[in-house]
Amino acid sequence: MALKTGAQYIEEMKKMRPNVYKWGELIEDVTEHPATASHIRNVAKWYDNSFDPEKEQLYTNTSFLSGNKAHRWNTLITSADDMLGNANMKRDGYHTCGSCMGPVCAGWTVLNALWSVTFDMDQEFGTDYHERLKNFCIFAENNALALSGALTDAKGNRALKPSQQDNPDMYLHVVEKREDGVVIRGFKNQICGTVGSQYIMVMPTTGMGEDEGDYAIAAAVPRDAEGVTIVETRRPSDTRIEEEGWDGIKSGTTQAYIIFDNVFVPSKHVFMNGETKYTGKLIGNFTAIYRAAIGACVAGQGDVMIGAALGMARANGLAQKAFQDKLTKMAINNETTYGLGIGAMYTGKKHKSGAFYPNPLLAHVNKVHVATLPYDTKVLAQEISGGITETGCMPSYKDMMSPLYGEKLIESLRSAVPGEDRIKMARLVEWLTIGGGVPGCMHGGGSPDTAKMVVKAATKWDNYVDYARALAQVESPLKEEKKK
């Protein structure tokens, strides 16, 4: 297959075993249920974009494994240009979907993060993880799969290691090893786009100690595998999305809590099983890729925020000139995270396995900015757009449709454009700034505090002191004695 259309993707999703819940009820068809249908349609857009003559270069790539044209999220990243293609695809995707699309992002990132790790593990331990991963990547490419990535464990008491938790299920772990595979159980929480995926790529959420081998598991699990239960989370605006009308933007991602209850995974889909030494490297690879690209993600939503804020100003009858300084600041924020991500990509390195990884220092610096600048952009969007966008202070769509007073309500919101258009634009700004459109800038892909820890570790502080000593001709070494 290699490439498939959005319609083909939707048809495949219809055939999956129902195992997704929301509001205490089983969702029989995720392509039709109002809690999940808009997400499925958004993922389908990405598939269709692969056939758009104006966008196919963004959404497809030539496969490193087969040499064939494939969806970009089914190919290995082997160069800085591939990394940039990833970033540009995501920025463009945000223009039409407005938020994260996990099934065409996180699972793919796990595959790329594993590529060098499995290669190195095989070199050291004589395992065959790399060949298994290669075969799965070819399988994913040939079947044009949508893959979610499940990193975040429930974690329990954060002061305790995985092996110290009173409930071992707080971290996904192996409970049984068989000749033909493993059985896993545990919780993965706040996983983006699970409902729209066909496989869930699981990996550790943190580095593991030598005594925590059961928690060092990376594998590919069918989203509808026996023993997998998916519970959709509540989010700002989620009931609005399920309602008729313009109160909720029919877009955005989904988040889920996943319960793995003694799930069997065949050996061919297991890519790490007990090799604690490599868990930190795997996390490092994932975060470098993710955090280099996330600057483009938030820039893409920032582009929409600029458009929504400026559109709202014009709907109010006001000229761009009155807000130009604020709009320029929004654009600078967007290009700062986008550009810093590109810097991380083009100062990255290629691993001997063929995979390419961004500069981790710059990628983590980018994450710190992603945790702050998009929120500044949201505030500016609210300032430009006015009070009804900041508070969402408008009657409901049902009230607007009331035969008794609805027409008068809509008329009361008329300005330079019809009231209905002003309402829709105001709801978009509301969704982008305080609603379901907030894409997890602070903690998506990990917290800024952990990113700062990487920056601290990677920065050569004493070298900088030596530069200053030499320039000032200071004889004293100015070294800081390590405390015992």
C-alpha positions in Angstrom: 0.0 0.0 0.0 2.7 2.5 1.1 0.2 5.4 0.6 -3.4 5.4 1.6 -6.2 8.0 1.5 -8.1 9.5 4.4 -11.1 7.4 3.4 -9.1 4.2 3.5 -7.7 5.2 7.0 -11.2 5.9 8.3 -12.5 2.6 6.9 -9.7 0.7 8.7 -10.5 2.5 12.0 -14.1 1.4 11.7 -12.9 -2.2 11.8 -10.9 -2.0 15.0 -12.2 -3.8 18.1 -14.1 -1.3 20.3 -12.0 -0.7 23.4 -12.3 3.1 23.8 -14.5 4.6 26.5 -15.8 8.0 27.5 -18.4 9.2 29.8 -18.5 5.7 31.3 -19.6 4.2 28.0 -18.0 2.1 25.3 -17.5 3.9 22.0 -18.6 1.4 19.3 -17.3 3.4 16.4 -14.6 6.0 16.9 -15.1 7.4 13.4 -18.7 8.4 14.2 -18.9 9.2 17.9 -18.9 12.9 18.5 -16.1 12.6 21.2 -13.7 11.1 18.7 -14.9 11.7 15.2 -13.3 15.1 14.7 -9.9 13.7 15.7 -10.3 10.9 13.2 -11.2 13.3 10.4 -8.2 15.4 11.2 -5.8 12.5 11.0 -7.5 11.6 7.7 -6.6 15.0 6.4 -2.9 14.3 6.9 -3.3 11.1 4.8 -5.1 13.1 2.1 -2.5 15.8 2.1 0.0 13.2 0.9 -1.9 13.2 -2.4 -2.2 17.0 -2.7 0.2 18.3 -5.4 0.9 21.4 -3.3 1.5 19.5 0.0 2.7 16.0 -0.9 6.4 17.1 -0.6 5.7 17.9 3.1 3.6 14.8 3.9 5.6 12.2 2.1 9.2 11.2 1.9 11.4 8.6 0.1 11.8 5.6 2.4 15.4 4.9 3.6 14.4 1.2 3.8 12.5 0.6 0.6 13.4 3.5 -1.6 9.6 4.0 -2.2 7.5 7.0 -1.6 5.7 6.8 1.8 3.9 8.9 4.3 6.5 10.9 6.1 5.4 9.5 9.5 6.3 6.0 8.2 9.9 6.8 7.2 13.2 6.9 9.1 14.8 10.3 9.7 18.3 10.0 8.2 19.3 13.7 7.7 18.8 17.2 8.9 16.6 17.7 5.8 14.4 14.9 6.9 14.1 16.6 10.3 13.2 19.9 8.7 10.5 18.0 6.6 9.1 16.7 9.9 8.9 20.2 11.3 7.4 21.8 8.2 4.8 19.1 8.0 3.7 19.7 11.5 3.6 23.4 11.1 1.4 23.0 8.1 -0.7 20.4 9.8 -1.5 22.9 12.6 -2.8 25.3 10.1 -5.8 23.0 9.3 -6.1 21.0 12.6 -5.2 23.6 15.1 -3.6 21.2 17.6 -1.5 18.0 18.0 -2.1 14.9 15.9 -0.5 12.2 17.9 -1.0 9.3 15.5 1.2 10.9 12.9 3.9 12.1 15.4 4.7 10.4 18.7 4.8 6.7 17.6 6.9 7.6 14.6 9.3 9.5 17.0 9.6 6.3 19.1 10.6 4.3 16.1 13.3 6.8 15.2 14.5 7.0 18.8 14.8 3.2 18.9 16.7 2.9 15.7 20.2 3.7 17.0 19.4 2.2 20.4 18.5 -1.2 19.0 21.5 -1.1 16.8 23.8 -0.4 19.8 22.1 -3.0 22.0 22.6 -5.7 19.4 26.3 -4.8 19.0 26.8 -5.1 22.8 24.5 -8.0 23.7 24.1 -10.0 20.5 20.3 -9.5 20.5 18.2 -9.1 17.3 16.2 -6.1 18.3 17.4 -4.0 15.3 16.2 -6.5 12.8 12.9 -6.8 14.6 12.5 -3.0 14.5 13.5 -2.9 10.8 10.8 -5.5 10.0 8.2 -3.5 12.0 9.2 -0.3 10.2 8.7 -2.0 6.9 5.4 -3.3 8.1 4.3 0.2 9.2 5.4 1.7 5.9 3.7 -1.0 3.8 0.5 -0.6 5.7 0.7 3.2 6.1 0.0 2.9 9.8 -1.0 5.6 12.3 1.2 5.2 15.4 0.7 6.8 18.8 3.5 7.0 21.3 3.0 6.0 24.9 5.8 7.3 27.2 4.1 8.8 30.2 3.5 6.3 33.0 1.2 6.9 35.9 4.4 7.3 38.1 2.6 7.1 41.4 4.7 8.7 44.2 7.2 10.9 42.3 9.7 10.6 45.1 10.0 6.8 44.6 11.6 4.9 41.8 9.4 2.5 39.7 10.6 -0.5 41.7 9.7 1.2 44.9 6.0 1.9 44.2 3.4 0.2 46.3 1.6 -0.7 43.0 4.0 -1.9 40.3 1.4 -0.9 37.7 2.3 2.7 38.2 4.9 2.0 35.5 4.4 -0.3 32.5 6.3 -3.5 33.1 6.8 -7.1 32.1 5.1 -9.6 34.3 5.9 -12.8 32.3 8.6 -13.7 29.8 7.8 -16.5 27.3 9.7 -18.1 24.5 7.4 -16.4 22.0 7.0 -13.0 23.7 6.2 -11.1 26.9 3.1 -10.2 28.9 3.0 -6.5 30.0 0.8 -4.6 32.4 0.5 -1.1 33.9 -0.8 2.3 33.2 0.1 4.9 30.6 -1.5 8.3 31.2 -2.2 11.4 29.1 -1.3 9.7 25.8 -2.0 11.9 22.7 -4.0 10.6 19.8 -4.4 7.0 21.0 -7.9 6.8 19.6 -6.7 7.6 16.1 -3.8 5.1 16.1 -3.6 1.6 14.9 -0.6 0.7 17.0 0.7 2.0 20.3 4.4 2.3 20.6 5.4 1.9 24.2 8.7 2.8 25.8 10.0 3.8 29.2 9.3 7.3 30.5 12.6 7.6 32.5 16.0 6.0 32.8 15.9 2.7 34.8 18.3 1.4 37.4 20.0 -2.0 37.1 17.4 -3.6 39.4 14.5 -2.3 37.3 14.8 -4.5 34.2 11.1 -5.4 34.2 10.3 -1.7 33.5 12.7 -1.4 30.6 10.3 -2.4 27.9 9.8 -1.0 24.4 7.3 -2.6 22.1 4.6 -2.2 19.4 1.1 -3.0 20.6 -2.1 -3.0 18.4 -4.4 -0.3 19.7 -7.2 -2.9 20.0 -5.2 -5.8 21.4 -6.9 -7.9 24.0 -6.2 -6.5 27.5 -5.9 -2.9 26.3 -8.5 -0.5 27.6 -8.5 3.1 26.5 -10.3 5.8 28.4 -10.6 9.2 26.8 -9.9 12.2 29.1 -11.9 15.3 29.8 -10.5 18.5 28.2 -11.5 22.1 28.1 -14.3 22.5 25.5 -14.8 18.7 25.1 -18.6 18.8 25.5 -18.8 21.7 23.1 -17.1 19.6 20.4 -19.8 17.0 20.8 -22.6 19.6 20.5 -24.1 21.0 17.3 -23.0 24.5 16.3 -20.1 26.8 16.6 -19.5 26.9 20.4 -16.8 24.2 20.0 -14.1 24.1 17.3 -14.5 20.7 15.6 -10.8 19.9 15.6 -8.0 19.2 17.9 -6.4 16.1 19.4 -7.5 13.6 22.0 -5.8 12.4 25.2 -6.3 9.0 26.8 -5.4 6.9 29.8 -4.4 3.4 28.7 -4.7 0.4 30.9 -2.6 -2.6 29.9 -4.0 -5.6 31.7 -1.8 -8.6 31.0 -1.3 -7.9 27.3 0.7 -10.4 25.3 3.3 -9.0 22.9 5.0 -11.3 20.4 8.8 -11.3 20.4 8.9 -9.8 16.9 7.3 -6.6 18.3 9.5 -6.3 21.4 12.5 -3.9 20.9 13.8 -3.6 24.4 13.3 -6.0 27.3 15.4 -5.5 30.4 18.3 -3.5 28.9 18.2 -0.8 31.6 21.6 0.6 30.5 20.0 2.0 27.3 16.8 3.4 28.7 18.4 6.8 29.2 19.7 6.9 25.7 16.3 6.0 24.3 14.7 8.9 26.3 17.5 11.2 25.1 16.9 10.3 21.4 13.1 10.8 21.7 13.2 14.1 23.5 15.8 15.5 21.1 13.7 14.7 18.1 10.5 15.8 19.7 11.7 19.0 21.2 13.5 20.1 18.0 10.2 19.7 16.1 7.8 21.1 18.7 8.9 24.6 17.9 7.4 24.2 14.5 4.2 22.8 16.1 3.6 25.8 18.3 4.6 28.1 15.5 1.9 26.5 13.3 -0.7 27.2 16.0 0.8 30.6 16.5 0.2 31.3 12.8 -3.4 30.5 13.3 -3.5 32.7 16.5 -2.2 35.6 14.5 -4.8 35.1 11.9 -7.6 34.7 14.4 -6.6 37.8 16.4 -6.2 39.9 13.3 -9.4 38.5 11.9 -11.2 39.4 15.1 -9.8 42.9 15.0 -11.0 43.4 11.5 -14.4 41.9 12.4 -14.6 44.5 15.1 -14.0 47.2 12.5 -10.4 48.0 13.5 -7.3 48.4 11.4 -4.2 46.2 11.6 -2.1 49.3 12.3 -3.6 49.7 15.8 -2.2 46.3 16.8 0.9 45.9 14.7 3.4 45.9 17.5 1.5 43.1 19.3 1.1 41.1 16.0 4.9 41.5 15.3 5.7 40.2 18.8 3.5 37.2 18.1 5.3 36.5 14.8 8.7 36.8 16.6 7.6 34.3 19.1 6.6 31.8 16.4 9.8 32.2 14.4 12.0 31.9 17.6 10.8 28.4 18.4 10.7 27.4 14.8 14.2 28.7 14.1 15.8 27.4 17.2 14.4 23.9 16.3 16.0 24.2 12.9 19.3 25.1 14.6 19.0 21.9 16.6 18.4 19.9 13.5 21.3 21.3 11.4 23.8 20.9 14.2 22.8 17.3 14.9 24.6 14.1 14.0 24.1 11.0 12.1 24.4 7.7 14.0 26.3 4.8 12.4 23.0 3.0 12.1 21.8 5.5 9.6 19.5 7.5 11.9 19.9 11.2 12.4 19.4 13.0 15.7 19.2 16.7 16.5 21.6 18.6 18.8 20.2 17.8 22.2 21.4 21.0 23.8 19.6 23.2 21.3 16.5 20.9 21.3 16.1 21.3 25.1 16.7 25.0 25.0 13.9 25.1 22.4 11.6 23.2 24.9 12.2 25.9 27.5 11.1 28.6 25.1 8.1 26.4 23.9 7.0 26.4 27.6 6.7 30.2 27.7 6.5 32.0 24.3 3.3 30.4 23.1 1.5 31.5 26.2 2.7 35.1 25.6 1.3 34.7 22.1 -2.0 33.6 23.6 -2.2 36.6 25.9 -1.5 38.9 22.9 -4.2 37.2 20.9 -6.7 37.9 23.7 -5.5 41.6 24.1 -6.1 42.2 20.4 -9.4 40.2 20.1 -11.3 41.7 23.0 -13.2 40.7 26.1 -15.5 38.1 24.6 -12.6 36.0 23.5 -10.8 36.1 26.8 -13.9 35.1 28.8 -15.9 33.3 26.1 -18.7 35.5 27.4 -21.3 34.8 24.7 -24.6 33.0 24.8 -24.7 29.4 23.6 -25.3 28.3 20.1 -28.7 26.9 21.2 -29.6 30.3 22.5 -28.5 31.9 19.3 -30.9 29.6 17.5 -33.8 30.4 19.7 -36.9 31.5 17.7 -37.8 33.7 20.6 -34.6 35.9 20.9 -31.8 34.2 18.9 -31.9 36.7 16.0 -31.6 39.6 18.3 -28.6 38.0 20.1 -26.8 37.6 16.8 -27.7 41.1 15.8 -26.3 42.4 19.1 -22.9 40.9 18.1 -22.8 42.5 14.6 -20.0 44.9 14.0 -18.1 45.3 10.7 -19.2 41.8 9.7 -22.4 39.8 10.4 -22.8 38.7 14.0 -22.5 35.1 13.1 -19.0 35.6 11.6 -17.8 37.6 14.6 -19.1 34.9 17.0 -17.3 32.1 15.1 -14.0 34.0 15.1 -14.3 34.9 18.8 -15.0 31.2 19.6 -11.8 30.3 17.7 -9.7 32.7 19.7 -11.3 31.4 22.9 -10.5 27.8 21.9 -6.9 28.6 20.9 -6.1 30.5 24.1 -8.1 28.9 27.0 -10.0 26.0 25.4 -9.1 22.6 23.9 -6.7 24.1 21.4 -4.0 24.6 24.1 -1.5 22.0 22.8 0.4 21.2 26.0 3.2 23.7 25.5 4.3 23.5 29.1 4.5 19.8 29.7 4.0 18.3 26.2 7.0 16.1 25.5 8.2 16.6 29.0 8.5 19.5 31.4 10.8 22.6 30.9 12.5 21.8 34.2 13.8 18.5 32.9 14.9 20.3 29.7 16.8 22.8 31.9 18.6 19.9 33.6 19.8 18.7 30.2 21.0 22.3 29.4 22.8 22.4 32.8 24.5 19.1 32.2 25.5 19.9 28.6 26.9 23.4 29.2 30.7 23.6 29.7 30.6 26.1 32.5 34.3 25.8 33.5 35.3 26.3 29.8 33.5 29.6 29.9 35.3 30.7 33.0 38.6 29.8 31.3 37.7 32.0 28.3 37.1 34.9 30.7 40.3 34.2 32.7 42.4 34.2 29.6 40.9 37.5 28.3 41.3 39.2 31.7 44.8 37.6 32.3 43.7 36.1 35.6 46.2 33.6 37.1 43.9 32.0 39.7 42.2 28.9 38.3 38.8 30.0 39.7 37.7 26.4 40.0 34.8 25.5 42.3 35.7 22.7 44.7 33.2 19.9 44.7 31.5 19.3 48.0 32.1 15.9 49.6 
